[in-house]
């Protein structure tokens, strides 16, 4: 068997109903290549390797789990990448889907890493700490809407699918979980540049309690800042409004 390592934030999914629900969501998508992030003990993996006609790879940081999975599922030989997901190169040269019970201690970083690969990743299905899942899916005007929400939703349609109780894991984590699906948008967002968009969004939310006028004044000329839009706070602006605003930046 294997040991569970607290240092790696390992909480392995054990509930068969939740596993089946996640696999059912994945089967709704069309893809030829699939990357699993953090297969752990193989709760999802054993279903994923059974999918017909799919080129499969998984990335796992824990060498013990890689050895365990390779012995239990010989078909995984040469398909497991022993590395941190945050350090890995793109696993396929062509588009691929991503699935995972993502480690909670780096789940936000994982989403930002996937944004770097957005042109090659049309679909992501993942279990995250509920707070992170809600932030990724939240719309403007809500308290949890922020940098992650805007930057992810600029490129993906995000759907919050269902909650997952802490009792569905071994050992139970101290937080609740949520499963979300990200599907890449078919039409690109119009902005001055991606860099301008990211700078604007991060600057605006860096002082989210202030009005936009005070939060982003360094990015705009004084006459532009007279617009009534700058009376609002960042959390009230939609993704599209942020994008449109980039054309008025210095």
C-alpha positions as CSV (number, residue, x, y, z in Angstrom):
1,X,0.0,0.0,0.0
2,X,1.1,3.6,0.5
3,X,1.3,6.3,3.2
4,X,-0.6,9.6,3.2
5,X,1.8,12.5,3.5
6,X,0.5,15.6,5.3
7,X,3.4,17.6,4.0
8,X,2.0,17.2,0.5
9,X,-1.5,18.0,1.5
10,X,-2.7,14.5,0.5
11,X,-6.4,13.9,1.0
12,X,-7.5,11.1,-1.3
13,X,-11.0,10.8,-2.7
14,X,-12.8,7.6,-1.6
15,X,-16.5,8.2,-2.3
16,X,-17.5,6.1,-5.3
17,X,-20.6,8.3,-6.0
18,X,-18.5,11.4,-6.3
19,X,-15.9,9.6,-8.4
20,X,-18.7,8.5,-10.8
21,X,-20.1,12.0,-11.0
22,X,-16.7,13.5,-11.9
23,X,-16.1,10.8,-14.6
24,X,-19.6,11.4,-16.0
25,X,-18.9,15.1,-16.4
26,X,-15.6,14.3,-18.2
27,X,-17.4,11.9,-20.6
28,X,-19.6,14.8,-21.7
29,X,-16.5,16.4,-23.3
30,X,-14.7,15.6,-26.5
31,X,-10.9,15.1,-26.3
32,X,-8.1,12.9,-27.5
33,X,-5.5,13.6,-24.9
34,X,-5.9,13.9,-21.1
35,X,-3.6,15.0,-18.3
36,X,-4.5,14.1,-14.7
37,X,-2.9,16.2,-12.0
38,X,-2.1,14.5,-8.7
39,X,-3.5,10.9,-9.3
40,X,-2.5,10.0,-5.7
41,X,-3.9,6.5,-4.9
42,X,-5.6,6.2,-8.3
43,X,-9.3,6.8,-7.4
44,X,-9.9,8.6,-10.6
45,X,-7.0,7.2,-12.6
46,X,-8.4,3.7,-12.8
47,X,-11.5,5.0,-14.6
48,X,-9.4,7.4,-16.8
49,X,-7.1,4.6,-18.2
50,X,-10.3,2.7,-19.2
51,X,-11.5,5.5,-21.5
52,X,-11.2,4.3,-25.1
53,X,-8.9,6.0,-27.6
54,X,-7.4,8.5,-25.2
55,X,-3.7,9.3,-24.9
56,X,-3.3,9.6,-21.1
57,X,-0.6,11.1,-18.9
58,X,-0.6,11.9,-15.2
59,X,1.8,14.1,-13.1
60,X,2.5,13.2,-9.5
61,X,5.0,14.7,-7.1
62,X,5.2,11.8,-4.7
63,X,7.5,9.0,-5.9
64,X,5.9,6.5,-3.6
65,X,2.5,7.0,-5.3
66,X,4.1,6.8,-8.8
67,X,5.6,3.4,-7.8
68,X,2.4,2.2,-6.3
69,X,0.3,3.2,-9.4
70,X,2.8,1.6,-11.8
71,X,2.7,-1.7,-10.0
72,X,-1.1,-1.7,-9.6
73,X,-1.8,-0.5,-13.2
74,X,1.0,-1.7,-15.5
75,X,-0.6,0.2,-18.4
76,X,0.6,3.4,-16.7
77,X,4.3,2.6,-17.4
78,X,5.8,5.6,-19.1
79,X,2.6,7.6,-18.6
80,X,3.4,9.0,-15.1
81,X,5.5,12.1,-14.8
82,X,7.3,12.4,-11.4
83,X,7.3,16.1,-10.9
84,X,5.5,19.0,-9.4
85,X,2.8,20.2,-11.8
86,X,3.9,23.8,-11.3
87,X,7.4,22.9,-12.7
88,X,6.4,20.7,-15.6
89,X,6.5,21.5,-19.3
90,X,3.4,21.1,-21.4
91,X,2.8,17.3,-21.6
92,X,1.4,17.1,-25.1
93,X,2.2,19.0,-28.3
94,X,-1.5,19.0,-29.3
95,X,-4.6,20.2,-27.3
96,X,-5.5,18.2,-24.2
97,X,-8.0,18.2,-21.4
98,X,-7.1,18.4,-17.7
99,X,-8.6,16.7,-14.7
100,X,-7.6,16.4,-11.1
101,X,-8.3,16.4,-7.4
102,X,-6.0,19.4,-7.1
103,X,-3.8,19.9,-4.1
104,X,-5.5,22.6,-2.0
105,X,-2.2,24.3,-1.0
106,X,-1.4,25.2,-4.6
107,X,-4.8,25.2,-6.3
108,X,-4.8,28.9,-7.2
109,X,-1.3,28.5,-8.6
110,X,-2.5,25.5,-10.6
111,X,-5.2,27.6,-12.3
112,X,-2.7,30.3,-13.2
113,X,-0.4,27.7,-14.6
114,X,-3.2,26.4,-16.7
115,X,-3.9,29.9,-18.0
116,X,-0.4,29.9,-19.5
117,X,-1.5,26.8,-21.5
118,X,-5.0,28.1,-22.3
119,X,-4.5,27.9,-26.1
120,X,-4.0,24.1,-25.8
121,X,-6.4,23.3,-22.9
122,X,-10.0,23.6,-24.0
123,X,-11.5,21.9,-21.0
124,X,-10.5,21.6,-17.3
125,X,-12.5,19.6,-14.7
126,X,-11.2,19.9,-11.2
127,X,-11.9,19.5,-7.5
128,X,-10.7,22.4,-5.5
129,X,-11.1,23.8,-2.0
130,X,-14.6,25.1,-2.1
131,X,-13.5,28.7,-1.5
132,X,-11.2,28.6,-4.6
133,X,-13.9,26.9,-6.7
134,X,-16.4,29.6,-5.8
135,X,-13.9,32.4,-6.6
136,X,-13.2,30.9,-10.0
137,X,-16.9,30.7,-10.8
138,X,-18.2,33.9,-9.1
139,X,-19.7,36.8,-11.1
140,X,-19.2,40.5,-10.5
141,X,-21.0,42.0,-7.6
142,X,-20.2,39.2,-5.2
143,X,-17.7,39.3,-2.3
144,X,-15.6,36.5,-3.6
145,X,-15.2,37.9,-7.1
146,X,-11.6,39.0,-7.6
147,X,-8.5,38.6,-9.7
148,X,-8.9,34.8,-10.1
149,X,-12.5,35.2,-11.2
150,X,-11.7,37.8,-13.9
151,X,-8.6,36.3,-15.3
152,X,-10.0,32.7,-15.5
153,X,-13.4,33.9,-16.9
154,X,-11.6,36.0,-19.5
155,X,-10.8,32.8,-21.3
156,X,-13.1,30.1,-19.9
157,X,-16.8,29.7,-19.1
158,X,-16.7,28.4,-15.5
159,X,-19.5,26.2,-14.1
160,X,-19.7,25.3,-10.4
161,X,-21.0,21.7,-10.5
162,X,-21.4,20.4,-7.0
163,X,-20.1,20.4,-3.4
164,X,-18.0,17.6,-2.0
165,X,-18.1,16.8,1.7
166,X,-14.9,16.5,3.7
167,X,-16.1,12.9,4.6
168,X,-15.6,11.9,1.0
169,X,-11.8,11.9,1.6
170,X,-9.2,9.9,3.5
171,X,-8.2,11.6,5.7
172,X,-10.9,14.3,5.8
173,X,-9.5,17.7,5.1
174,X,-10.4,20.7,7.3
175,X,-12.2,22.4,4.4
176,X,-15.1,21.6,2.1
177,X,-14.5,21.0,-1.6
178,X,-16.2,21.9,-4.9
179,X,-16.0,20.5,-8.4
180,X,-15.9,23.0,-11.3
181,X,-15.7,22.7,-15.1
182,X,-13.9,25.2,-17.3
183,X,-14.6,25.3,-21.0
184,X,-12.6,27.6,-23.2
185,X,-14.6,30.4,-24.8
186,X,-14.9,30.2,-28.5
187,X,-14.6,34.0,-29.0
188,X,-11.6,35.8,-27.7
189,X,-11.8,38.8,-25.4
190,X,-11.0,42.1,-27.0
191,X,-8.4,44.1,-25.1
192,X,-5.4,46.4,-25.8
193,X,-3.0,43.6,-24.8
194,X,-3.0,40.6,-22.5
195,X,-0.4,42.3,-20.4
196,X,-2.4,45.5,-20.0
197,X,-5.5,43.5,-19.1
198,X,-3.7,41.5,-16.4
199,X,-2.0,44.6,-15.0
200,X,-5.3,46.5,-14.8
201,X,-7.2,43.6,-13.1
202,X,-4.4,43.0,-10.5
203,X,-4.0,46.7,-9.8
204,X,-7.7,47.2,-9.4
205,X,-8.2,44.4,-6.9
206,X,-5.0,45.1,-5.0
207,X,-7.0,47.9,-3.3
208,X,-10.5,46.5,-3.8
209,X,-12.1,48.6,-1.0
210,X,-11.2,51.8,-2.9
211,X,-13.0,53.2,-5.9
212,X,-11.4,52.4,-9.3
213,X,-10.3,56.1,-9.5
214,X,-8.1,55.7,-6.5
215,X,-7.0,52.1,-7.1
216,X,-5.8,52.4,-10.7
217,X,-5.0,56.1,-11.0
218,X,-1.4,55.4,-12.0
219,X,-2.6,53.6,-15.1
220,X,-4.8,56.4,-16.6
221,X,-4.5,60.0,-17.5
222,X,-6.4,62.5,-15.3
223,X,-9.1,63.3,-17.9
224,X,-10.0,59.6,-18.4
225,X,-10.3,59.2,-14.7
226,X,-13.2,61.7,-14.7
227,X,-15.5,59.0,-16.2
228,X,-18.3,57.9,-13.9
229,X,-17.1,54.3,-14.2
230,X,-14.2,55.1,-11.9
231,X,-16.6,55.9,-9.1
232,X,-17.2,52.1,-8.9
233,X,-15.2,49.4,-7.1
234,X,-13.4,46.7,-8.9
235,X,-15.7,44.0,-7.8
236,X,-18.6,45.6,-9.7
237,X,-16.9,45.5,-13.1
238,X,-17.5,42.6,-15.5
239,X,-14.8,40.9,-17.3
240,X,-15.8,42.7,-20.5
241,X,-15.7,46.1,-18.8
242,X,-12.2,45.5,-17.6
243,X,-11.2,44.4,-21.1
244,X,-12.8,47.5,-22.7
245,X,-11.0,49.8,-20.2
246,X,-7.6,48.6,-21.3
247,X,-8.0,50.6,-24.5
248,X,-8.1,53.8,-22.4
249,X,-4.9,53.1,-20.4
250,X,-1.8,55.2,-20.8
